[in-house]
Amino acid sequence: MSRTPQKLTGSRAYREAWRAVNLLIRSDGSWSGRERDVCYHNSGDGTFTDASYVTGLDSAGDGRGFVTLDLNGDGALDIVEASRTAPRVRVMENGVAAAAAVMVELRGSGRSNRDAIGATAVMETSTGRKLLRLVQAGSGYLTESSRRLHFALLAGERAQRLTIRWPGGGEETLADIPGTGTFRVVEGGGRFEPLVAGAALPRTAQKDERTPSIWLVEPVPAPAMRGVAGSPGRLTLLNFWGSWCPPCREEFKEWTSAAGSRRLAAAGLRVVIAVVDEDASQRPPASAFAVVRPSANEMTAWNLFHRHLFDRRRDIGLPTSFLLDESGRVLKVYSGMTATEQLAADAAIAPAARRSFPFAGRWLGERPKRNPVELATALAESGLPAESARYFELALRKGNASREAMNNYAGVLSESGDLARAEKLLVAALGSGEHEDDVLANLGSLRLRQGRNGEAKVAFEKVLAKSPDDAMALNGLGSVLFAGQDVAGARDRFAAAVRADPENAGYRYNWASALAAGGEFGPALHEFEAVRERQGDSAKLANNLGILYVETGATGKGEAAFRKAIELAPREVGGYMNLATLYVKMNRAGEARETLRALLRVSPGQAEAVRLLGTLGR
């Protein structure tokens, strides 16, 4: 099995694929997470029977491995299962006691390793059975079964002889087996040494009722939310609340009780309830607490913040509370119901004592630092550029001037129109060394927006000299050529970009535009329709489809497409003019006049509409 790459290497598509894999894992996703665990019973005749259901071992968790061992000393093997999803560990006691069993722990001496790993042992019984066991280290992912060899005997069966082949090469046979139980055999010792059996499993366990909560090693600026800014001289508790959430109502009731109110007031804690109900009429019962209703964008930002805070891609569950300091930084996170006693105690802790670790110590090696770049990038990808910029700025202030940070932040600035600062970041990122192609491709795209097509062409060609299949650079170079009227060259570059990244609707749209400009109307129409299937309708796309439908003789479809363009963008000129022009060609002057008048109602004085209407007569 090959190792997971430890560094970002390979093409952009390869790196993005690994990023998607990591996101899948951190979001509790799995390739095999929807499969139930299986257990097979050895039938004794060379075949196996599926016993998953009848044994109760068919859990739905994403199993990673299991181990067998005799936990309670009853001679029957118990199972401990490890899973990547909760519950991470399941301990299953074997309730069927063995008729009799011999447990043997081998101890190497001399030529063999101390744990006798690699040894084989064959137990011969009074019924003629031969039971083979192997001492091995590791039996699954991060799991290892007990190295004690377990020989289960049938009712009335006796163990008669044990032959051991040691990993050092020697072999010995012990015939005097003292009944059943747990024994140790030392290499060359020639005898069984009795061992004390393990203690039985407790039948009950104490449930930990404490609220899962954690102080952050380093306070983190919280996303913005109206009404939740930092309060000078006071801590703020932001609680996410829903009317349909019973624990939320129970927690709120305890907080607003006479005793709870006194404790929170004495602690000087400002409480803000963020109501997440879609029904605007729902709100907590009247209290002294402030109530806010987060917007959709604010909830998106907070959910992304929560996902990245502990590097687990989970949205905020209810109830969840965040303790904020005077400047609006998150100090502690409470998952689940939290008692006022704990809140009051936490609010009373001095700032210097607020830390994740309850003990002093020193770091061996470099101390880990929180990297806000992934959160900033996720916010940008979710259409929240202002929030994204806050965390990119935080990364730069913390000294994280990595290529990734500067490159991604430049993209946000470029989209928001701050081309000068975006250019400055990209130029600085060019000297960072690793993956300069990504930066060059983005710089080329920025040059295109600035109208500096010659410089853009140079940047894209540098990328393609190293990575001929880089889809972004191919698309960018195609755009440069298209702007320079090299339609054939642009078409070929756009086609190559689509081959490199078939799911990118933007690249396919550009290819279709170049095909249409070159008079290849049929193929262009096919590609525009493929774009619509991937990203849905837009006014611009509907207009292009309408033009191509008309060019290929499908005037009915062309009319419908132009009407769709007007529906999607009722204040834009293109759909009206295209539809009116089509009506003129079809000798439907009345409908052409009606369409032009509709345009003039939303855009009075539109010169081309006035001119065409004049030729038709009023």
C-alpha positions in Angstrom: 0.0 0.0 0.0 1.4 3.4 -0.9 1.7 6.2 1.6 -0.5 9.2 1.7 1.5 12.1 0.2 3.2 14.2 2.9 3.7 17.2 0.7 1.6 18.9 -1.9 3.0 17.5 -5.1 1.7 16.7 -8.6 -0.7 18.6 -10.8 -3.4 20.9 -9.5 -6.1 18.3 -10.2 -4.1 15.7 -8.2 -3.7 18.0 -5.3 -7.4 19.0 -5.4 -8.3 15.3 -5.4 -6.3 14.7 -2.2 -7.8 17.8 -0.6 -11.3 16.4 -1.4 -10.2 13.1 0.3 -9.1 14.9 3.4 -12.4 16.9 3.5 -14.3 13.7 3.2 -12.5 12.1 6.1 -12.8 15.3 8.3 -16.5 15.4 7.5 -17.0 11.9 8.9 -17.3 10.6 5.5 -15.9 7.2 4.3 -15.6 4.9 1.3 -16.9 2.1 3.4 -18.9 3.9 6.1 -22.3 2.7 4.7 -21.3 -1.0 4.9 -22.2 -3.0 8.0 -19.4 -4.9 9.7 -19.1 -8.7 8.9 -18.1 -11.7 10.9 -17.5 -15.2 9.4 -17.7 -18.5 11.3 -15.2 -21.2 10.4 -17.4 -24.2 9.6 -14.5 -26.6 10.1 -14.8 -28.1 6.6 -12.8 -25.5 4.7 -15.7 -23.1 4.3 -17.0 -20.1 6.3 -20.5 -19.0 7.2 -21.7 -15.4 7.6 -22.5 -15.0 11.2 -22.6 -11.2 11.3 -26.3 -10.8 12.4 -26.6 -13.7 14.8 -23.4 -12.7 16.7 -24.5 -9.1 17.0 -21.2 -8.0 15.4 -22.8 -6.4 12.3 -22.6 -2.8 13.5 -23.0 0.0 11.1 -19.9 1.9 12.1 -16.9 2.5 9.9 -14.9 -0.4 11.3 -11.1 -0.1 11.2 -10.1 -3.2 13.1 -10.8 -5.5 16.1 -8.8 -7.5 18.6 -9.6 -10.7 20.6 -8.6 -11.3 24.2 -9.9 -12.9 27.3 -10.9 -9.9 29.3 -12.6 -11.7 32.3 -10.6 -14.9 32.5 -13.5 -17.2 31.7 -11.7 -19.0 28.9 -13.9 -17.4 26.1 -12.4 -14.7 23.8 -14.0 -11.2 24.0 -13.8 -8.6 21.3 -12.8 -5.0 21.3 -13.7 -3.2 18.0 -12.1 0.0 16.8 -14.1 2.3 14.5 -13.4 5.6 12.8 -17.0 6.7 13.6 -18.6 6.9 17.0 -18.5 4.9 19.1 -14.8 4.8 18.4 -14.3 1.8 20.7 -16.8 -1.0 21.5 -16.0 -3.6 24.1 -18.1 -6.8 23.6 -18.0 -9.4 26.3 -18.5 -13.0 25.2 -21.5 -14.3 27.1 -21.0 -17.9 26.0 -18.5 -19.5 28.4 -16.0 -22.0 26.8 -16.4 -25.6 27.8 -12.6 -25.5 28.5 -9.7 -23.6 27.2 -5.9 -23.5 27.4 -4.2 -20.1 27.1 -0.5 -20.1 26.4 1.8 -17.1 26.5 5.1 -17.8 24.8 8.3 -16.0 26.0 11.4 -16.1 23.8 14.8 -16.6 25.2 18.2 -16.8 23.6 17.8 -17.0 19.8 14.2 -15.8 19.7 12.7 -12.3 20.4 11.3 -11.8 23.8 7.7 -11.7 22.7 8.1 -14.8 20.5 6.6 -13.0 17.5 6.6 -15.3 14.6 6.3 -18.5 16.7 3.8 -21.2 15.7 2.1 -23.6 18.1 0.1 -26.8 17.3 -2.1 -28.2 20.1 -3.1 -31.9 19.6 -6.2 -33.0 21.5 -7.7 -36.3 22.7 -10.2 -36.2 19.8 -7.5 -36.1 17.2 -7.9 -32.4 16.4 -4.8 -30.2 15.7 -5.3 -26.5 16.5 -2.7 -24.2 14.9 -2.0 -20.8 16.4 0.5 -18.1 15.4 2.1 -15.3 17.6 1.9 -12.1 15.6 2.2 -8.3 16.2 -0.6 -6.2 14.8 -3.9 -7.6 13.5 -5.6 -4.6 11.9 -5.4 -0.9 11.6 -3.9 0.4 14.8 -5.0 -2.8 16.6 -3.2 -5.8 18.1 -4.9 -8.9 19.6 -3.5 -10.5 22.7 -0.4 -12.5 22.0 -1.6 -15.2 24.4 -2.6 -18.2 22.2 -6.1 -19.4 22.8 -7.0 -23.1 22.4 -10.7 -23.8 23.0 -11.6 -27.3 23.8 -14.8 -29.2 23.2 -16.8 -30.7 26.0 -14.9 -33.8 27.4 -11.9 -33.0 25.2 -8.4 -32.8 26.7 -5.2 -31.1 25.5 -2.5 -33.8 25.1 0.5 -32.2 23.3 1.8 -28.8 22.3 4.5 -28.4 19.7 6.1 -25.0 19.4 8.3 -23.8 16.6 10.2 -20.8 17.9 11.1 -17.8 15.6 14.8 -18.4 16.4 14.6 -21.8 14.6 14.3 -24.2 17.5 11.4 -26.6 18.1 10.1 -28.3 21.3 7.2 -30.4 22.3 5.5 -30.4 25.7 3.4 -33.4 26.5 2.6 -32.8 30.1 -0.2 -30.2 29.9 -1.6 -29.4 33.4 -5.4 -29.2 32.6 -6.9 -25.9 31.6 -6.1 -22.3 32.4 -3.5 -19.7 31.5 0.2 -20.6 31.3 3.5 -19.3 30.2 6.1 -21.3 28.3 9.6 -20.0 28.1 11.8 -21.0 25.2 13.9 -24.0 26.2 12.2 -24.3 29.6 10.2 -27.4 28.8 7.3 -26.7 31.2 4.1 -24.8 31.7 4.2 -21.9 34.3 0.7 -21.1 35.7 -0.4 -17.4 35.3 -3.0 -15.5 37.4 -6.3 -15.0 35.4 -7.4 -11.5 34.7 -10.0 -9.7 36.7 -13.6 -9.9 35.6 -15.2 -7.1 33.7 -17.3 -4.7 35.7 -21.0 -5.2 35.0 -21.9 -1.5 35.3 -20.1 1.7 34.4 -20.4 5.2 35.7 -21.8 7.6 33.1 -19.8 10.8 32.7 -22.4 13.6 32.9 -20.0 16.4 32.3 -20.6 18.8 29.4 -18.0 18.4 26.6 -16.2 21.7 26.7 -12.7 22.9 25.9 -10.6 26.0 26.4 -8.8 27.0 23.3 -5.0 27.1 23.5 -5.2 30.4 21.7 -8.3 32.7 21.5 -9.7 32.9 17.9 -11.6 35.9 16.5 -15.2 34.9 16.0 -17.2 35.6 12.8 -19.2 38.7 12.8 -22.9 38.6 13.9 -25.1 41.6 14.5 -25.6 42.2 18.2 -22.7 40.0 19.3 -19.7 42.3 19.2 -17.3 42.2 22.1 -18.4 44.0 25.3 -15.8 46.2 27.0 -14.9 44.8 30.4 -17.3 41.8 30.1 -17.3 38.3 28.7 -20.1 37.3 26.3 -21.7 33.9 26.1 -23.2 33.3 22.6 -25.7 30.4 22.8 -27.3 28.8 19.7 -30.9 28.0 20.5 -33.9 26.4 18.8 -37.5 26.2 20.0 -37.7 22.6 18.7 -34.7 21.5 20.7 -35.7 20.1 24.2 -32.2 20.4 25.7 -32.1 24.1 24.6 -35.4 24.7 26.4 -34.2 22.9 29.5 -30.9 24.7 29.6 -32.6 28.1 29.1 -35.0 27.3 31.9 -32.1 26.6 34.3 -30.2 29.7 33.2 -33.2 31.9 33.8 -34.3 30.4 37.1 -33.8 32.6 40.2 -30.6 30.8 41.2 -29.3 30.7 37.7 -29.9 34.4 37.0 -28.2 35.3 40.2 -25.1 33.3 39.4 -24.8 34.7 35.8 -25.4 38.2 37.0 -22.8 37.8 39.8 -20.3 36.5 37.2 -20.9 39.6 35.0 -21.5 37.4 32.0 -23.4 38.9 29.1 -25.6 36.2 27.5 -26.8 36.4 23.9 -29.3 33.9 22.5 -29.0 33.2 18.7 -32.3 31.8 17.6 -32.0 29.6 14.6 -35.7 28.8 14.0 -36.9 29.4 10.4 -40.2 30.6 11.9 -39.5 34.2 12.8 -42.3 34.2 15.4 -40.4 31.7 17.6 -38.2 33.1 20.4 -37.2 32.1 23.9 -39.5 33.1 26.8 -39.0 36.7 28.0 -35.7 37.1 29.9 -32.9 39.6 30.6 -30.9 37.9 27.8 -30.3 39.6 24.5 -31.8 37.8 21.5 -30.5 37.9 17.9 -31.6 36.1 14.7 -28.5 35.2 12.6 -28.9 35.8 8.8 -28.3 32.9 6.4 -24.8 34.2 5.7 -24.0 34.6 9.4 -25.0 31.0 10.1 -22.9 29.8 7.2 -19.9 31.7 8.6 -20.4 30.3 12.1 -20.9 26.8 10.8 -17.7 27.0 8.8 -15.9 28.5 11.8 -17.2 25.5 14.0 -16.1 23.0 11.3 -12.5 24.4 11.2 -12.1 25.2 14.9 -11.3 21.6 15.8 -10.6 20.4 12.2 -13.8 18.4 12.2 -16.3 19.2 9.4 -19.4 19.3 11.6 -22.0 22.0 11.7 -23.1 23.5 15.0 -25.3 21.2 17.0 -27.9 22.4 19.5 -27.3 23.5 22.1 -23.8 24.9 21.6 -22.3 28.0 23.3 -19.2 30.0 22.7 -17.5 32.1 25.4 -16.1 35.3 23.9 -13.7 37.7 25.5 -14.0 41.5 25.5 -12.7 41.8 21.9 -15.0 39.1 20.5 -12.5 36.2 20.4 -13.7 32.7 21.3 -12.1 31.5 24.5 -14.1 28.3 25.1 -16.7 26.1 23.4 -19.5 24.2 25.2 -21.2 21.3 23.3 -24.4 20.4 24.9 -26.3 21.6 28.0 -24.1 23.6 30.4 -24.9 24.4 34.0 -24.7 28.0 35.3 -22.2 26.9 37.9 -19.7 26.0 35.2 -20.4 29.2 33.3 -20.0 31.3 36.4 -16.8 29.5 37.3 -15.3 29.9 33.8 -16.2 33.6 33.8 -14.3 34.1 37.0 -11.1 32.6 35.8 -8.4 35.2 35.3 -7.3 35.8 31.7 -3.8 34.4 32.3 -5.2 31.1 33.6 -7.5 30.5 30.6 -5.8 27.7 28.7 -6.5 24.3 27.3 -3.9 22.4 29.2 -4.5 22.0 33.0 -0.8 21.6 33.7 2.5 23.4 33.1 5.1 22.1 30.7 7.3 22.9 27.8 6.9 22.0 24.1 9.3 19.6 22.5 9.8 21.0 19.1 7.9 23.7 17.4 4.7 24.7 19.2 1.6 24.1 17.0 0.0 27.2 15.6 -3.6 27.6 14.4 -3.7 28.2 10.6 -6.8 30.3 9.6 -6.1 29.9 5.8 -8.3 26.9 5.3 -11.2 28.7 7.1 -10.6 31.8 5.1 -10.6 29.8 1.9 -13.8 28.0 2.8 -15.5 31.3 3.6 -14.4 32.6 0.2 -15.7 29.5 -1.6 -19.1 30.0 0.2 -19.5 33.5 -1.1 -18.5 35.4 2.0 -15.6 37.5 0.9 -15.7 40.0 3.7 -15.4 37.3 6.4 -12.8 35.5 4.3 -10.7 38.7 4.1 -10.7 39.0 8.0 -9.2 35.5 8.4 -6.7 36.0 5.6 -5.6 39.2 7.2 -5.3 37.3 10.5 -3.1 34.7 8.8 -0.8 37.3 7.4 -0.6 39.1 10.8 0.4 35.8 12.4 3.3 35.5 9.9 1.6 32.9 7.7 2.7 34.5 4.4 2.7 31.1 2.6 2.1 30.8 -1.1 -1.3 29.3 -0.4 -2.4 32.1 1.9 -1.2 34.9 -0.5 -2.5 33.1 -3.6 -6.0 32.4 -2.1 -6.3 35.8 -0.6 -5.4 37.4 -4.0 -8.3 35.5 -5.5 -10.7 37.0 -3.0 -9.4 40.5 -3.5 -9.6 40.1 -7.3 -13.2 39.0 -7.1 -14.0 42.0 -4.9 -12.3 44.3 -7.4 -9.2 45.2 -5.4 -6.9 44.3 -8.3 -3.9 46.3 -7.2 -3.6 44.5 -3.8 -4.3 41.2 -5.5 -1.5 41.8 -7.9 0.9 42.8 -5.0 0.2 39.5 -3.2 0.6 37.4 -6.3 3.9 39.0 -7.2 5.1 38.4 -3.7 4.0 34.8 -3.8 6.0 34.2 -7.0 9.1 34.0 -4.9 7.8 31.5 -2.4 9.0 28.6 -4.5 6.5 25.7 -4.0 3.8 25.4 -6.7 4.6 28.6 -8.5 2.4 27.4 -11.4 -0.7 28.1 -9.4 0.4 31.6 -8.7 1.4 32.2 -12.3 -2.0 31.0 -13.5 -3.8 33.3 -11.1 -1.5 36.2 -12.1 -2.3 35.5 -15.7 -6.1 35.6 -15.0 -5.6 38.9 -13.1 -3.6 40.4 -16.1 -6.6 39.5 -18.3 -8.9 41.4 -16.1 -6.5 44.3 -16.2 -6.4 44.2 -20.0 -2.7 43.4 -20.0 -3.2 40.5 -22.4 0.4 40.2 -23.5 1.6 39.7 -19.9 -1.2 37.3 -19.3 -0.1 35.2 -22.3 3.4 35.0 -21.0 2.2 33.9 -17.6 0.0 31.2 -19.0 2.7 29.9 -21.4 5.2 29.6 -18.5 2.7 27.4 -16.7 2.0 25.2 -19.8 5.7 24.8 -20.4 5.9 22.9 -17.1 2.3 21.5 -17.0 0.9 21.1 -20.5 -2.5 19.8 -19.1 -3.1 22.6 -16.6 -6.8 23.4 -17.3 -6.7 26.9 -15.8 -3.7 28.0 -17.9 -5.2 26.4 -21.1 -8.5 28.3 -20.5 -6.6 31.5 -19.8 -4.5 31.2 -22.9 -7.6 30.5 -24.9 -9.2 33.7 -23.5 -6.1 35.7 -24.6 -6.2 34.2 -28.1 -10.0 34.8 -28.4 -9.6 38.4 -27.4 -6.9 38.7 -30.2 -9.3 37.3 -32.8 -7.4 34.0 -33.0 -10.6 32.0 -32.9 -9.1 28.7 -34.1 -6.3 28.9 -31.5 -8.7 29.8 -28.8 -11.0 26.9 -29.7 -8.2 24.4 -29.4 -7.0 25.7 -26.0 -10.6 25.7 -24.7 -11.1 22.2 -25.9 -7.9 21.1 -24.2 -9.1 22.8 -21.0 -12.4 20.9 -21.1 -10.5 17.6 -21.7 -8.4 18.3 -18.6 -11.4 19.4 -16.4 -14.6 18.1 -18.0 -16.8 19.2 -15.1 -15.9 22.9 -15.3 -18.9 24.6 -16.8 -16.9 27.8 -17.4 -14.3 26.2 -19.6 -17.1 24.4 -21.6 -18.9 27.7 -22.0 -15.8 29.3 -23.4 -15.3 26.4 -25.8 -18.9 26.7 -27.0 -18.4 30.4 -27.6 -15.3 29.8 -29.7 -17.1 27.1 -31.7 -20.0 29.5 -32.4 -17.6 32.3 -33.4 -16.0 29.9 -35.9 -19.4 29.1 -37.4 -19.5 25.6 -35.9 -23.1 26.1 -34.7 -24.1 22.4 -34.2 -21.2 21.6 -31.9 -21.5 24.9 -30.1 -25.2 24.3 -29.4 -24.3 20.9 -28.0 -21.8 22.3 -25.6 -24.0 25.2 -24.5 -26.7 22.6 -23.7 -24.2 20.6 -21.7 -23.4 23.8 -19.7 -27.1 24.3 -19.0 -27.3 20.7 -17.7 -24.4 21.4 -15.3 -25.2 24.8 -14.0 -28.8 25.6 -14.9 -30.1 28.6 -16.9 -28.8 32.1 -16.9 -29.9 35.1 -19.1 -26.5 35.1 -21.0 -26.7 31.3 -21.6 -30.3 31.5 -22.7 -29.5 34.3 -25.2 -26.6 32.2 -26.7 -28.8 29.2 -26.9 -31.6 31.2 -28.6 -29.2 32.5 -31.2 -27.8 29.1 -32.0 -31.3 27.6 -32.2 -32.3 30.2 -34.7 -29.1 29.6 -36.7 -29.7 25.9 -36.8 -33.4 26.3 -37.9 -35.1 25.6 -34.5 -36.9 28.9 -34.3 -39.5 27.7 -31.8 -36.7 26.7 -29.4 -35.0 30.0 -30.1 -38.2 32.0 -29.2 -38.5 30.0 -26.0 -34.9 30.7 -25.1 -35.2 34.4 -25.6 -38.3 34.5 -23.5 -36.4 32.6 -20.8 -33.6 35.2 -21.0 -36.1 38.0 -20.4 -37.7 36.1 -17.5 -34.3 35.7 -15.8 -33.1 39.2 -16.4 -36.1 41.5 -17.1 -34.1 44.7 -17.0 -31.4 43.5 -19.5 -31.6 44.5 -23.1 -30.3 41.4 -24.9 -33.3 39.1 -24.5 -35.8 41.7 -25.7 -33.8 42.7 -28.8 -33.0 39.2 -29.8 -36.7 38.2 -29.5 -37.9 41.3 -31.3 -35.4 40.7 -34.1 -36.6 37.1 -34.5 -40.2 38.3 -34.7 -39.3 40.7 -37.5 -37.6 37.8 -39.4 -40.7 35.7 -38.9 -43.0 38.6 -40.2 -44.7 38.9 -36.8 -44.5 42.7 -36.6 -47.1 43.0 -33.9 -45.3 40.8 -31.5 -42.0 42.6 -32.3 -43.6 45.9 -31.4 -45.0 44.5 -28.2 -41.6 43.2 -27.2 -39.8 46.5 -27.9 -42.4 48.5 -26.0 -41.9 46.1 -23.0 -38.2 46.9 -23.2 -38.8 50.6 -23.3 -40.9 50.4 -20.2 -38.0 49.0 -18.2 -35.3 50.9 -20.1 -36.8 54.2 -21.5 -34.9 55.8 -24.3 -33.0 52.6 -25.3 -31.7 53.8 -28.7 -31.7 50.6 -30.7 -35.2 49.7 -29.5 -36.5 53.1 -30.5 -34.8 52.8 -34.0 -36.2 49.3 -34.6 -39.7 50.3 -33.4 -39.6 53.2 -35.8 -39.0 51.0 -38.7 -42.0 48.9 -37.7 -44.4 51.8 -37.3 -46.3 52.5 -34.1 
